Amino acid sequence: MLATVEINKKIICSSFQKRWETYDRYALAQKSIAKDLMQKTVSLFPERSFGKVFELGCGSGLLTRELIQAYKAEQFFLNDLCSDLEFRLSQIMNDKAWSFHPGDIEVIDFPSEVDMIISSSTFQWVNNLDALFQKISSSLNPGGILAFSTFGSQNIYQFSQLSGNVLNYFNPEDIKSKLDPFFDDIYFVEKKEDVYFNSVEDVFTHLKLSGVNAFKSSGFNRSKYLKIKNGLSEILEEEKKITLSYHPLYFWGRKKEY
């Protein structure tokens, strides 16, 4: 039976802060997910110019780069849990009108009268989705756009089965029911992104250097490490490769007009 990992925002931030220099190189699935999210957003919402656009959980800027190529805005607002990203983001934003708003999205104040709120691979770290969707709705103009990706229950299940730990992922119907009070025209896509590795060491390197190692907060020790290593070695011997399956969920909607 898998144990649910308690979300510790300090550990999450610390994990990513140590890996910003390597994140873009090793976050293969997250990079693909950001591109997919942006491409579908553009196809659903072809208007290319907005007043205010707010990105939640921008991280190293994987989605940010896609966002500023796809859309123009009078003002971009960028947020991340970690506060040390402003200089890195300034190199991406260049001459765009933008501001950085660091902190926990469940705690910080959001700007008002926003036309689009977008986020990639962030909401799985949220404790209270109902409250967050209400907060997002309050920040958006009527008819404003919400676009986001998060992860489903089968996310890196191969690793979770060996570690015995898993995040408390929401299923798509739960997410949709939480969106329904605030948004119309909800659209949903579910995918699977497989990443392949030729050695056990490559798996640990991928997880470590992409910053996605918040499982350490749940009793991760040498005994658990050896259990995971041995399990991955058995998979490699049987299948000649190791697969980690990412399970992205994509949602889009417009804030209700009333």
Buried (B, 14 or more C-beta within 10 A) or exposed (E): EEEEBEBBBEBBBBBBBBBBEBBBEBBBBBBBBBBBBBEBBBEBBEEEEBEBBBBBBBBBBBBBBBBBEBBEBEBBBBBBBBEEBEEBBEEBBEEBEBEBBBBBBBEEEBBEEBBBBBBBBBBBBBEEBEEBBBBBBEBBBEEBBBBBBBBBBBBBBBBBEBBBBBBEBBEBEEBBEBBEEBBEEBEBBEBEBEBEBEEBEBBBBBBBBBBBBBBBBBEBEEEBEEBBBEBBEEBBEEEEEBEBBBBBBBBBBBBBEE
